[in-house]
Amino acid sequence: MDRQVAVYFLVGTNTASSYLNFCIMDSMQQLSLNVPDTVKLRVVVIGGGFGGVAAVKHLDSRLFQVVLFDKHNYNSFWPLLYQVATAGLQAEAIAGPLRREFNQKKDFHFRPLKVQSVDVQANTLHTQAGDLSYDYLIIANGSKSNYFGNKSMQQYAFGLKSIPDALNLRSQLIQAFERAVLTSDLAERARILTIVLVGAGPTGVETAGALAELRKYVLPKDYPTIDFSQMKIYLLDGLDRVLPPMSVKASEKAHRYLEKMGVIIRTNTLVDSYDGAVVKLKSGEEIQSYSVIWSAGVTGDILQGLPPEWAEKGRLLTDENCRIIGSKNIFAIGDIAAMKTTAYPKGHPGLAQPAMQMGTYLGKNMQALHLGENVKPFKYFDKGSLATVGRGKAVADLPGKLHFGGRIAWYIWLFVHISFLISFRNKLLVFVNWMWNYFTFDKANRLIIRPYVRKGDAVAQEVFLENEEG
Ligand SMILES: Cc1cc2nc3c(=O)[nH]c(=O)nc-3n(C[C@H](O)[C@H](O)[C@H](O)COP(=O)(O)OP(=O)(O)OC[C@H]3O[C@@H](n4cnc5c(N)ncnc54)[C@H](O)[C@@H]3O)c2cc1C
């Protein structure tokens, strides 16, 4: 009998759970990492994001065997994730297979596995497919959404930290527009259409702008019977301005652009709870909303087994060579790392550039660090920050206290984002999509390919999931 079928038959009984355990253990026993033994030093990298990829690129395969682990088999370009969620880009445009990226690299081994824990005494890490020893370990596993302990938000709001998150949100939004057509209750329709973004950092601001454009240019043509003045877009933040990591000038400009586009901005506003229908603010005010997007911050994901004293506020403390303080052979780069320097006393900002620059630095200097040579400390070159709000509207803080807004900043934003995409294919896909969006005022990826049903959402279950059956 097919093993999976057998499990379905038996689920629900004691025999079933022992059989299920047996099947899992049986299949685990068949898995093996199959990383060849080597006489070279083995460098293991955890995470194929901005930092990990840069490190692998610069590690010399003549000197090191390089093993990369990532939960996914692709690398994603997070700065454009919100465009996947708002139907501007397809997921494939912002992601590329990690194997393709390194198919020319010698003695390189990729395994699409989550690293579950690290045994720092035995220099070994654990995965579902077995253990692997390392001579050097580079931790580049990034960050996860930080809900600041707000359980209701964690349960009901949409995070925007991965491609599955973006596809879930896209389905939710398009399903909401379809549901709005299916109800005659105007108050319910307004609730279904209302979107609340919590967190007015770059992700919140860019997503709010993209939604406002969708509401202005695209949705009225698709749904001529709906009055889109009922679709409210709220952008909330606990601080006193949008884009807090950017300059006050950039923040004020972005605020003006968003307001002009009809986004309702509430700063100094803290969220209390959300139950899938109503957002309660700490002030006591309530906002009826079917879709809440959480973009209020991230925190590091400290791997199990790492001594707690290595971490501070969810990040691993490193010296200026990216080496974890307290370890000889474990390094941390990117979002997970806190390298406190005079210029960055709290560690570098959680951005793509520090991660890439740390990865490049470490990859290039690994041999010298191994030999115990004196290696110049890492120095971050800040290339500036950008955020876009919509067509022809962006803000840029560039080195030398240069600030731009409007169309010039938008062109810089377009150019920078295209140039940092991982492959030529991604650049081309994004460019073609953007040209299409620009000239047609359309966002063509409005597809419910994999319906999303939030736990307890009986209507979505009935309307969208049951469509898929039979
Ligand atoms: C929506 C969004 C928008 C952003 N916009 C911008 C922007 O406009 N500009 C900017 O500079 N920065 C932006 N950032 C921040 C930037 O993307 C991060 O600072 C950067 O990705 C950090 O790089 P990293 O290598 O540390 O981590 P990541 O690039 O996040 O890579 C971490 C990798 O580790 C993998 N991983 C995690 N845990 C494990 C595990 N246990 N085992 C195996 N693999 C694991 C993940 O799958 C992932 O591939 C944005 C981030 C997000 C989420």
The ligand as an SDF file (V2000), in Angstrom:
LIG
                    3D

 53 58  0  0  0  0  0  0  0  0999 V2000
    9.6340   43.0950    3.0320 C   0  0  0  0  0  0  0  0  0  0  0  0
   11.0460   43.5750    3.2150 C   0  0  0  0  0  0  0  0  0  0  0  0
   11.4740   44.7070    2.5500 C   0  0  0  0  0  0  0  0  0  0  0  0
   12.7760   45.1750    2.6980 C   0  0  0  0  0  0  0  0  0  0  0  0
   13.1770   46.2830    2.0110 N   0  0  0  0  0  0  0  0  0  0  0  0
   14.4690   46.6720    2.0700 C   0  0  0  0  0  0  0  0  0  0  0  0
   14.9420   47.7470    1.2850 C   0  0  0  0  0  0  0  0  0  0  0  0
   14.1730   48.3830    0.5530 O   0  0  0  0  0  0  0  0  0  0  0  0
   16.2630   48.0640    1.3580 N   0  0  0  0  0  0  0  0  0  0  0  0
   17.1310   47.3790    2.1600 C   0  0  0  0  0  0  0  0  0  0  0  0
   18.3290   47.6750    2.1610 O   0  0  0  0  0  0  0  0  0  0  0  0
   16.7090   46.3750    2.9270 N   0  0  0  0  0  0  0  0  0  0  0  0
   15.4060   45.9970    2.9020 C   0  0  0  0  0  0  0  0  0  0  0  0
   14.9710   44.9570    3.6780 N   0  0  0  0  0  0  0  0  0  0  0  0
   15.9060   44.3640    4.6350 C   0  0  0  0  0  0  0  0  0  0  0  0
   16.8680   43.4050    3.9470 C   0  0  0  0  0  0  0  0  0  0  0  0
   16.1760   42.5550    3.0780 O   0  0  0  0  0  0  0  0  0  0  0  0
   17.6070   42.6150    5.0080 C   0  0  0  0  0  0  0  0  0  0  0  0
   18.3220   43.5180    5.8110 O   0  0  0  0  0  0  0  0  0  0  0  0
   18.5550   41.6070    4.3740 C   0  0  0  0  0  0  0  0  0  0  0  0
   17.7990   40.6450    3.6680 O   0  0  0  0  0  0  0  0  0  0  0  0
   19.4310   40.9400    5.4100 C   0  0  0  0  0  0  0  0  0  0  0  0
   20.2010   39.9760    4.7810 O   0  0  0  0  0  0  0  0  0  0  0  0
   20.5590   38.6190    5.5250 P   0  0  0  0  0  0  0  0  0  0  0  0
   21.4860   37.8690    4.6280 O   0  0  0  0  0  0  0  0  0  0  0  0
   20.9810   38.9010    6.9060 O   0  0  0  0  0  0  0  0  0  0  0  0
   19.1790   37.8470    5.6580 O   0  0  0  0  0  0  0  0  0  0  0  0
   18.1700   37.3690    4.5300 P   0  0  0  0  0  0  0  0  0  0  0  0
   18.4340   38.0390    3.2430 O   0  0  0  0  0  0  0  0  0  0  0  0
   16.8200   37.5050    5.1200 O   0  0  0  0  0  0  0  0  0  0  0  0
   18.5140   35.8430    4.3520 O   0  0  0  0  0  0  0  0  0  0  0  0
   18.3340   34.9090    5.3860 C   0  0  0  0  0  0  0  0  0  0  0  0
   18.2150   33.5360    4.7420 C   0  0  0  0  0  0  0  0  0  0  0  0
   18.3440   32.5630    5.7510 O   0  0  0  0  0  0  0  0  0  0  0  0
   17.4320   31.5180    5.5090 C   0  0  0  0  0  0  0  0  0  0  0  0
   17.2040   30.8660    6.7990 N   0  0  0  0  0  0  0  0  0  0  0  0
   16.6480   31.4050    7.9140 C   0  0  0  0  0  0  0  0  0  0  0  0
   16.6920   30.5210    8.9310 N   0  0  0  0  0  0  0  0  0  0  0  0
   17.2870   29.4140    8.4410 C   0  0  0  0  0  0  0  0  0  0  0  0
   17.6340   28.1410    9.0110 C   0  0  0  0  0  0  0  0  0  0  0  0
   17.3820   27.8500   10.2970 N   0  0  0  0  0  0  0  0  0  0  0  0
   18.2210   27.2240    8.2240 N   0  0  0  0  0  0  0  0  0  0  0  0
   18.4810   27.4970    6.9160 C   0  0  0  0  0  0  0  0  0  0  0  0
   18.1790   28.6730    6.3420 N   0  0  0  0  0  0  0  0  0  0  0  0
   17.6070   29.6170    7.0930 C   0  0  0  0  0  0  0  0  0  0  0  0
   16.2160   32.2210    4.9270 C   0  0  0  0  0  0  0  0  0  0  0  0
   15.4300   31.3300    4.1510 O   0  0  0  0  0  0  0  0  0  0  0  0
   16.8710   33.3140    4.0710 C   0  0  0  0  0  0  0  0  0  0  0  0
   17.0760   32.8920    2.7430 O   0  0  0  0  0  0  0  0  0  0  0  0
   13.6740   44.4750    3.5480 C   0  0  0  0  0  0  0  0  0  0  0  0
   13.2520   43.3310    4.2080 C   0  0  0  0  0  0  0  0  0  0  0  0
   11.9520   42.8790    4.0500 C   0  0  0  0  0  0  0  0  0  0  0  0
   11.4990   41.6270    4.7660 C   0  0  0  0  0  0  0  0  0  0  0  0
  1  2  1  0
  2  3  1  0
  2 52  2  0
  3  4  2  0
  4  5  1  0
  4 50  1  0
  5  6  2  0
  6  7  1  0
  6 13  1  0
  7  8  2  0
  7  9  1  0
  9 10  1  0
 10 11  2  0
 10 12  1  0
 12 13  2  0
 13 14  1  0
 14 15  1  0
 14 50  1  0
 15 16  1  0
 16 17  1  0
 16 18  1  0
 18 19  1  0
 18 20  1  0
 20 21  1  0
 20 22  1  0
 22 23  1  0
 23 24  1  0
 24 25  2  0
 24 26  1  0
 24 27  1  0
 27 28  1  0
 28 29  2  0
 28 30  1  0
 28 31  1  0
 31 32  1  0
 32 33  1  0
 33 34  1  0
 33 48  1  0
 34 35  1  0
 35 36  1  0
 35 46  1  0
 36 37  1  0
 36 45  1  0
 37 38  2  0
 38 39  1  0
 39 40  1  0
 39 45  2  0
 40 41  1  0
 40 42  2  0
 42 43  1  0
 43 44  2  0
 44 45  1  0
 46 47  1  0
 46 48  1  0
 48 49  1  0
 50 51  2  0
 51 52  1  0
 52 53  1  0
M  END
$$$$
